[in-house]
Amino acid sequence: MENKRTIFITCFFNLVGRNILSTKFFELLKSSDKFKIVLLVPSDKETLYKHNFGADNVVIEPIFIKKIGTVNLFFHWIFWNLLDTESKKIHRVVQLNKDKNIFSFLLKTFISKIGHLKIFVSFLRRLDYKIVPGGGYDQLFNLYKPSIVFSTDPQDLRLHELGDSYLLREAKRHNIATFAMSRSWDSITTKGILRTLPDILIVQNMNIKKQAIKYHFIYSDKIRVVGIPHYDNYISGKRSDREIFFKKMGFDSNKKLVLFVPPSDIWTGDKTLNKHLLNGLSKTGEQIMVRFPIFGGLDLGDFKSEGKLFFDMQNNSEKLEESFMNKEDDNHLADSLYHCDVVVTGPSSLMLDAAVFDKPIVLIGYDGGDSGYKKPYWKRLSRYYDYEHQKDFLNSGFAKIAKNPEELILFVKDYLNNPKTDSSARKIVAMDISSLDGNSGARLFSVFVNLLLNRLCRIKK
């Protein structure tokens, strides 16, 4: 690599700031004089990315969000519904009960069954490649002449014309090397089948690799397991002093702390649950740190604290794809997990974060108000625990699911008195979700370098 090589990195989903750009991978990339980095960001986020990630060899390239074209949208809809997992089945049932559109339900169910046919999925990918109009990135390709494209959200959670899948197809048409990373622990089984297969797919653990092979028909030798890069900081980063952390929150460092991460109103479907949860938890007499969600609303109604609580307000966005966490935000989350004694949360990746720190976990498995047990399945918060990405870990017994207010208090108190309960299961889960050796970011960088070297070798031949 005698000349400086350019890499495009998509940043259309803002949590890439925490997941990729605040990790060792990006540090290694920036520190090398062999690479030029072009971050493709939504035009209205240009200043945000320049402030947080700008450097001499980093270019922030604004991409204007365009409404997706008809042909592109059609293929997105097809691939989004091809995936036939338990999670997607639940999605369809929920939607049916909302819109009562039986035709749409049956059509999506039929399409999902076709998604089991590898030959049909391959045919659709070729058709997608041939038919969907291109050219949207020609100007940038000609300007920067990238050697490699890194897609950080290949399933296009943020749907727009020039999104990740569009860029991957364009890169292939220009014979540019591509690699992509599954966005999170749930994306492979809850979003759509990958429209365009990258040269290399990066995943966080072996469980996700198996799912990618099974549902997306990706060859095993095209997948690399690296771990979770932002967990490197959780493992090897320096945590804040306990006295300082507790003083900042107005807590007594000599007493135990419950970290409560309530589910957003988006997930609960009503605005009564979190008030009931806080009423219950406050009666335990423990110090409670209430971490507000990074997206979606949280209505606490007329709740009045009966105990020692601190409301930890985060930068909040209306939509998940708009949510942003920088390194300071993630360090604060890590400190909160490190210093707490029990974590209470809903169907969230916070359960994995807690397991990394070997913190006892109590999950909310019931609904609020008088309608708790009367809610139909498709409205219950507990339905999320039937998703593959959650069920695979919950079957291990690493966390307790409280099915009523009495169990919630009982489980919290039991864990406070016996913090080592279920510790062995938590450690097994923690190792399953990531390598936890502090080198995930470095492994991701190695995948990038090896892919680039292999492509250059082929070109020279």
C-alpha positions as CSV (number, residue, x, y, z in Angstrom):
1,M,0.0,0.0,0.0
2,E,2.5,2.6,-1.2
3,N,-0.1,5.2,-1.8
4,K,-2.7,6.5,0.7
5,R,-5.9,4.5,0.4
6,T,-9.3,5.9,0.9
7,I,-12.1,4.2,2.9
8,F,-15.7,5.2,2.9
9,I,-17.6,4.7,6.2
10,T,-21.4,5.1,6.3
11,C,-22.7,7.0,9.3
12,F,-26.4,7.2,8.5
13,F,-27.3,5.5,11.8
14,N,-26.0,7.7,14.5
15,L,-25.0,5.0,17.0
16,V,-22.1,4.3,14.7
17,G,-20.5,7.1,16.7
18,R,-20.4,4.8,19.8
19,N,-20.2,1.5,18.0
20,I,-17.4,2.2,15.6
21,L,-16.0,5.7,15.6
22,S,-15.2,5.9,19.3
23,T,-13.3,2.5,19.3
24,K,-9.8,1.2,18.8
25,F,-10.6,0.4,15.2
26,F,-11.1,4.1,14.3
27,E,-8.1,5.1,16.4
28,L,-5.9,2.7,14.5
29,L,-7.4,3.9,11.2
30,K,-6.8,7.6,12.0
31,S,-3.3,7.1,13.4
32,S,-2.1,5.5,10.2
33,D,-0.6,7.7,7.4
34,K,-1.7,5.1,4.8
35,F,-5.4,5.8,4.9
36,K,-7.7,8.7,4.2
37,I,-11.1,8.3,5.8
38,V,-14.4,9.7,4.4
39,L,-17.3,9.6,6.7
40,L,-20.6,9.7,4.8
41,V,-23.1,11.4,7.1
42,P,-26.6,12.9,6.8
43,S,-26.2,16.6,5.7
44,D,-27.9,17.9,8.9
45,K,-25.4,16.0,11.0
46,E,-22.2,17.4,9.4
47,T,-21.3,19.7,12.3
48,L,-21.9,16.9,14.8
49,Y,-19.5,14.5,13.2
50,K,-16.9,17.2,12.5
51,H,-16.9,18.2,16.2
52,N,-16.7,14.7,17.5
53,F,-14.6,12.8,14.9
54,G,-12.8,15.3,12.6
55,A,-9.1,14.9,12.1
56,D,-6.4,15.7,9.5
57,N,-7.0,12.5,7.5
58,V,-10.8,12.4,8.2
59,V,-13.2,14.1,5.7
60,I,-16.9,14.6,6.7
61,E,-18.9,14.2,3.5
62,P,-22.6,15.3,3.9
63,I,-25.1,13.2,2.0
64,F,-28.5,14.8,1.4
65,I,-31.3,12.5,2.5
66,K,-33.5,11.8,-0.5
67,K,-36.9,10.1,-0.4
68,I,-36.4,6.6,-1.7
69,G,-37.4,5.9,-5.3
70,T,-40.3,3.6,-6.2
71,V,-38.1,0.7,-7.6
72,N,-35.7,0.9,-4.7
73,L,-38.5,1.0,-2.2
74,F,-40.1,-2.1,-3.8
75,F,-37.0,-4.2,-3.4
76,H,-36.5,-2.9,0.1
77,W,-40.0,-3.9,1.0
78,I,-39.5,-7.4,-0.6
79,F,-36.2,-8.0,1.2
80,W,-37.6,-6.6,4.5
81,N,-40.4,-9.2,4.4
82,L,-38.4,-12.2,3.1
83,L,-36.9,-12.9,6.5
84,D,-38.8,-15.6,8.3
85,T,-37.8,-15.7,12.0
86,E,-39.9,-15.8,15.2
87,S,-39.2,-12.1,15.6
88,K,-40.6,-11.2,12.2
89,K,-43.7,-13.4,12.9
90,I,-44.4,-11.4,16.0
91,H,-43.9,-8.2,14.0
92,R,-46.6,-9.4,11.5
93,V,-49.0,-10.4,14.2
94,V,-48.6,-7.0,16.0
95,Q,-49.2,-5.2,12.7
96,L,-52.2,-7.3,11.9
97,N,-53.8,-6.4,15.2
98,K,-53.1,-2.7,14.6
99,D,-54.3,-2.3,11.0
100,K,-56.6,-5.3,10.7
101,N,-55.2,-5.8,7.1
102,I,-55.5,-9.5,6.6
103,F,-54.4,-9.2,3.0
104,S,-51.1,-7.5,3.9
105,F,-50.6,-10.1,6.7
106,L,-51.1,-13.1,4.4
107,L,-48.9,-11.5,1.6
108,K,-46.0,-10.9,4.0
109,T,-46.4,-14.4,5.4
110,F,-46.2,-15.9,2.0
111,I,-43.2,-13.8,1.0
112,S,-41.4,-14.9,4.2
113,K,-41.9,-18.5,3.3
114,I,-40.2,-17.9,-0.1
115,G,-37.3,-16.4,1.9
116,H,-36.3,-20.0,2.8
117,L,-35.4,-20.6,-0.8
118,K,-31.8,-19.8,-1.4
119,I,-32.2,-19.9,-5.2
120,F,-35.0,-17.4,-5.1
121,V,-33.2,-15.0,-2.7
122,S,-30.1,-15.2,-5.0
123,F,-32.3,-14.4,-8.0
124,L,-33.8,-11.4,-6.3
125,R,-30.3,-10.1,-5.4
126,R,-29.2,-10.3,-9.0
127,L,-32.4,-8.6,-10.1
128,D,-32.0,-5.9,-7.5
129,Y,-28.5,-5.3,-8.7
130,K,-29.6,-5.0,-12.4
131,I,-32.8,-3.1,-12.0
132,V,-32.5,-0.5,-9.2
133,P,-31.2,2.8,-10.7
134,G,-27.6,3.7,-9.7
135,G,-25.2,6.6,-10.2
136,G,-26.0,8.4,-7.0
137,Y,-22.4,8.0,-5.7
138,D,-20.6,8.4,-9.0
139,Q,-19.4,12.0,-8.2
140,L,-17.9,10.9,-4.8
141,F,-16.3,7.8,-6.3
142,N,-14.7,9.9,-9.0
143,L,-13.6,12.5,-6.5
144,Y,-12.1,10.2,-3.8
145,K,-11.5,7.0,-5.7
146,P,-12.1,4.8,-2.6
147,S,-10.3,1.5,-2.3
148,I,-12.9,0.1,0.2
149,V,-16.4,0.8,1.5
150,F,-17.4,0.0,5.0
151,S,-21.2,-0.3,5.5
152,T,-22.2,0.0,9.2
153,D,-26.0,-0.6,8.7
154,P,-26.3,-2.9,5.6
155,Q,-30.0,-3.6,6.4
156,D,-31.0,0.1,6.1
157,L,-32.7,0.9,9.4
158,R,-32.7,4.5,8.2
159,L,-34.5,4.2,4.9
160,H,-33.5,6.7,2.2
161,E,-32.5,6.5,-1.4
162,L,-28.7,6.7,-0.9
163,G,-28.5,4.4,2.1
164,D,-26.1,1.6,2.9
165,S,-27.5,-1.1,0.5
166,Y,-27.5,1.5,-2.3
167,L,-23.9,2.3,-1.6
168,L,-22.9,-1.4,-1.5
169,R,-24.5,-2.0,-4.9
170,E,-22.7,1.1,-6.3
171,A,-19.4,-0.1,-4.9
172,K,-19.7,-3.5,-6.5
173,R,-20.6,-1.8,-9.9
174,H,-17.3,0.1,-9.6
175,N,-15.4,-3.0,-8.5
176,I,-14.6,-1.5,-5.0
177,A,-14.0,-3.8,-2.1
178,T,-16.8,-3.9,0.5
179,F,-17.3,-5.0,4.0
180,A,-20.3,-4.6,6.3
181,M,-21.0,-5.1,9.9
182,S,-24.3,-6.3,11.5
183,R,-25.5,-3.2,13.3
184,S,-26.4,-4.9,16.6
185,W,-27.3,-8.1,18.4
186,D,-30.9,-8.1,17.0
187,S,-30.5,-6.8,13.4
188,I,-29.8,-10.2,11.6
189,T,-33.1,-11.7,12.9
190,T,-35.4,-8.7,13.2
191,K,-34.8,-6.6,10.1
192,G,-34.7,-7.7,6.5
193,I,-32.6,-10.2,4.5
194,L,-29.4,-8.5,3.3
195,R,-30.1,-7.1,-0.2
196,T,-26.4,-6.9,-1.3
197,L,-23.8,-9.3,0.1
198,P,-20.5,-7.5,1.0
199,D,-17.2,-9.2,0.3
200,I,-16.9,-9.7,4.0
201,L,-19.6,-9.6,6.7
202,I,-18.4,-8.7,10.2
203,V,-20.5,-10.0,13.1
204,Q,-20.1,-9.7,16.9
205,N,-20.3,-13.3,17.9
206,M,-20.7,-16.9,16.8
207,N,-24.5,-16.9,17.4
208,I,-25.0,-14.1,14.9
209,K,-22.7,-15.8,12.4
210,K,-24.9,-18.9,12.5
211,Q,-28.0,-16.7,12.0
212,A,-26.4,-15.0,9.1
213,I,-25.6,-18.3,7.4
214,K,-29.1,-19.7,8.1
215,Y,-31.3,-16.8,7.2
216,H,-29.2,-14.7,4.8
217,F,-27.4,-17.5,2.9
218,I,-23.9,-16.1,3.5
219,Y,-21.0,-18.5,3.1
220,S,-19.1,-19.1,6.4
221,D,-15.8,-18.1,4.8
222,K,-17.2,-14.7,4.0
223,I,-18.0,-14.0,7.7
224,R,-15.6,-12.7,10.4
225,V,-16.3,-12.7,14.1
226,V,-14.6,-9.8,15.9
227,G,-16.6,-9.2,19.1
228,I,-18.1,-5.8,20.1
229,P,-15.6,-3.0,19.6
230,H,-17.1,-0.6,22.1
231,Y,-16.9,-3.2,24.8
232,D,-13.1,-2.9,24.7
233,N,-13.5,0.2,26.8
234,Y,-15.8,-1.6,29.2
235,I,-13.1,-4.2,29.7
236,S,-9.9,-2.2,29.7
237,G,-11.0,1.4,30.2
238,K,-10.5,3.2,33.5
239,R,-13.7,3.6,35.5
240,S,-14.4,6.7,37.6
241,D,-13.8,6.8,41.4
242,R,-16.8,5.5,43.3
243,E,-16.8,8.4,45.8
244,I,-16.7,11.0,43.0
245,F,-19.4,9.2,40.9
246,F,-21.8,8.8,43.9
247,K,-21.2,12.4,45.0
248,K,-22.1,13.6,41.5
249,M,-25.4,11.8,41.7
250,G,-26.1,12.9,45.2
251,F,-25.9,9.3,46.6
252,D,-24.2,7.7,49.6
253,S,-21.2,5.6,48.3
254,N,-21.5,3.4,51.4
255,K,-25.0,2.2,50.4
256,K,-26.1,0.0,47.6
257,L,-27.4,1.3,44.3
258,V,-30.1,0.0,41.9
259,L,-29.7,1.1,38.3
260,F,-33.2,1.3,36.7
261,V,-33.3,1.7,32.9
262,P,-37.1,2.0,32.2
263,P,-38.4,1.0,28.7
264,S,-39.4,3.8,26.5
265,D,-43.1,4.4,26.0
266,I,-42.5,3.1,22.4
267,W,-42.0,-0.4,23.8
268,T,-44.5,-0.4,26.6
269,G,-47.4,0.7,24.4
270,D,-48.8,2.8,27.2
271,K,-47.8,5.4,29.7
272,T,-48.6,3.7,32.9
273,L,-46.0,1.0,33.4
274,N,-43.0,3.1,34.4
275,K,-44.9,5.0,37.0
276,H,-45.9,1.7,38.6
277,L,-42.4,0.4,38.4
278,L,-41.0,3.5,40.1
279,N,-43.6,3.4,42.8
280,G,-42.6,-0.2,43.5
281,L,-38.9,0.3,43.4
282,S,-38.9,3.4,45.5
283,K,-40.5,1.4,48.3
284,T,-37.5,-0.8,48.6
285,G,-35.7,2.0,50.4
286,E,-32.6,1.6,48.2
287,Q,-30.9,4.3,46.2
288,I,-32.2,4.2,42.7
289,M,-30.6,5.8,39.6
290,V,-33.2,6.1,36.8
291,R,-31.4,6.3,33.5
292,F,-33.8,7.8,30.9
293,P,-33.9,6.2,27.4
294,I,-31.8,7.7,24.5
295,F,-34.8,7.7,22.2
296,G,-38.6,7.8,22.6
297,G,-40.7,9.3,25.4
298,L,-40.9,8.4,29.0
299,D,-44.1,9.6,30.8
300,L,-44.0,9.2,34.5
301,G,-47.4,10.8,35.1
302,D,-47.9,12.1,38.6
303,F,-45.2,9.9,40.2
304,K,-43.7,11.3,43.4
305,S,-40.6,9.7,44.9
306,E,-40.9,8.0,48.2
307,G,-37.2,7.2,48.3
308,K,-33.8,8.3,47.2
309,L,-33.8,8.7,43.4
310,F,-31.7,10.4,40.8
311,F,-33.0,10.9,37.3
312,D,-30.2,10.5,34.9
313,M,-31.3,12.4,31.8
314,Q,-29.6,11.4,28.5
315,N,-29.5,13.2,25.1
316,N,-32.9,12.0,23.7
317,S,-34.1,11.6,20.2
318,E,-37.5,10.8,18.8
319,K,-36.1,7.9,16.7
320,L,-33.5,5.3,17.3
321,E,-31.6,6.1,14.1
322,E,-31.2,9.7,15.3
323,S,-29.8,8.7,18.8
324,F,-26.1,9.7,19.4
325,M,-23.7,8.6,22.0
326,N,-20.1,9.9,22.1
327,K,-17.3,8.5,24.2
328,E,-18.1,10.5,27.2
329,D,-21.7,9.3,27.1
330,D,-20.6,5.7,26.9
331,N,-18.1,6.1,29.7
332,H,-20.9,7.4,31.9
333,L,-23.0,4.4,31.1
334,A,-20.1,2.1,31.8
335,D,-19.5,3.9,35.2
336,S,-23.1,3.5,36.0
337,L,-23.0,-0.2,35.4
338,Y,-19.7,-0.6,37.2
339,H,-20.8,1.1,40.4
340,C,-24.4,-0.2,40.6
341,D,-25.4,-3.4,42.5
342,V,-28.4,-4.5,40.5
343,V,-29.8,-3.6,37.1
344,V,-33.5,-3.4,36.4
345,T,-34.5,-3.0,32.8
346,G,-36.8,-4.1,30.0
347,P,-36.1,-6.1,26.8
348,S,-33.0,-4.1,26.0
349,S,-29.3,-4.6,25.1
350,L,-28.7,-3.1,28.6
351,M,-29.1,-6.7,29.9
352,L,-25.9,-7.6,27.9
353,D,-24.1,-4.6,29.1
354,A,-24.9,-5.5,32.7
355,A,-23.7,-9.1,32.1
356,V,-20.3,-7.8,30.9
357,F,-19.9,-6.2,34.4
358,D,-21.3,-9.3,36.1
359,K,-24.2,-7.3,37.6
360,P,-27.4,-9.1,38.6
361,I,-30.2,-8.4,36.2
362,V,-34.0,-8.2,36.8
363,L,-36.1,-7.9,33.7
364,I,-39.6,-6.4,33.5
365,G,-42.0,-9.1,32.3
366,Y,-45.3,-7.5,33.0
367,D,-47.4,-4.5,32.1
368,G,-48.6,-1.5,34.1
369,G,-51.9,-0.3,35.4
370,D,-55.0,-2.5,36.0
371,S,-54.7,-4.1,32.5
372,G,-51.4,-5.9,33.2
373,Y,-52.5,-9.5,32.7
374,K,-55.5,-8.7,30.5
375,K,-53.4,-7.4,27.6
376,P,-53.4,-9.6,24.5
377,Y,-50.0,-11.1,23.6
378,W,-49.4,-8.7,20.8
379,K,-49.6,-5.7,23.2
380,R,-47.5,-7.2,26.0
381,L,-44.0,-6.0,26.8
382,S,-43.1,-9.6,27.5
383,R,-43.5,-10.5,23.8
384,Y,-40.1,-9.1,23.1
385,Y,-38.5,-11.8,25.2
386,D,-39.7,-14.3,22.5
387,Y,-37.4,-12.7,19.9
388,E,-34.5,-15.0,18.9
389,H,-31.8,-12.6,20.0
390,Q,-33.2,-12.4,23.5
391,K,-34.5,-15.9,23.9
392,D,-31.2,-17.5,23.0
393,F,-29.6,-15.8,26.1
394,L,-32.5,-15.8,28.5
395,N,-32.7,-19.6,28.2
396,S,-29.4,-19.7,30.1
397,G,-31.0,-18.2,33.2
398,F,-28.5,-15.4,33.4
399,A,-31.3,-12.9,34.4
400,K,-34.6,-13.1,36.2
401,I,-37.8,-12.0,34.6
402,A,-40.3,-10.5,37.1
403,K,-43.9,-11.4,36.0
404,N,-45.6,-9.1,38.6
405,P,-44.7,-6.3,41.0
406,E,-44.2,-8.6,43.9
407,E,-41.5,-10.6,42.0
408,L,-39.8,-7.4,40.9
409,I,-39.2,-6.4,44.5
410,L,-38.4,-9.9,45.6
411,F,-35.8,-10.4,42.9
412,V,-34.1,-7.1,43.5
413,K,-33.8,-7.7,47.2
414,D,-32.5,-11.3,46.7
415,Y,-29.9,-10.1,44.3
416,L,-28.8,-7.2,46.6
417,N,-28.4,-9.7,49.4
418,N,-26.8,-12.4,47.2
419,P,-25.0,-10.7,44.3
420,K,-23.2,-13.8,43.2
421,T,-26.5,-15.6,42.4
422,D,-26.5,-16.5,38.6
423,S,-23.0,-15.0,38.3
424,S,-21.7,-18.1,36.4
425,A,-24.5,-17.9,33.9
426,R,-23.9,-14.2,33.4
427,K,-20.2,-14.8,32.7
428,I,-21.0,-17.5,30.1
429,V,-23.5,-15.1,28.4
430,A,-20.9,-12.3,28.5
431,M,-18.4,-14.5,26.7
432,D,-21.0,-15.6,24.2
433,I,-21.9,-12.1,23.2
434,S,-18.3,-10.9,22.8
435,S,-14.7,-12.1,23.2
436,L,-14.2,-9.6,26.2
437,D,-10.4,-9.6,25.6
438,G,-10.2,-5.9,24.9
439,N,-9.1,-6.5,21.3
440,S,-12.4,-6.4,19.3
441,G,-11.5,-3.0,17.7
442,A,-8.1,-4.3,16.7
443,R,-9.6,-7.4,15.1
444,L,-12.0,-5.3,13.1
445,F,-9.0,-3.2,11.9
446,S,-7.2,-6.4,10.9
447,V,-10.2,-7.6,8.9
448,F,-10.2,-4.2,7.0
449,V,-6.4,-4.4,6.3
450,N,-6.6,-8.0,5.2
451,L,-9.5,-7.4,2.8
452,L,-7.7,-4.4,1.3
453,L,-4.5,-6.3,0.9
454,N,-6.2,-9.3,-0.7
455,R,-8.0,-7.0,-3.1
456,L,-4.8,-5.2,-4.1
457,C,-3.1,-8.5,-4.7
458,R,-5.8,-9.6,-7.0
459,I,-5.6,-6.4,-8.9
460,K,-1.9,-6.7,-9.4
461,K,-2.3,-10.2,-10.7
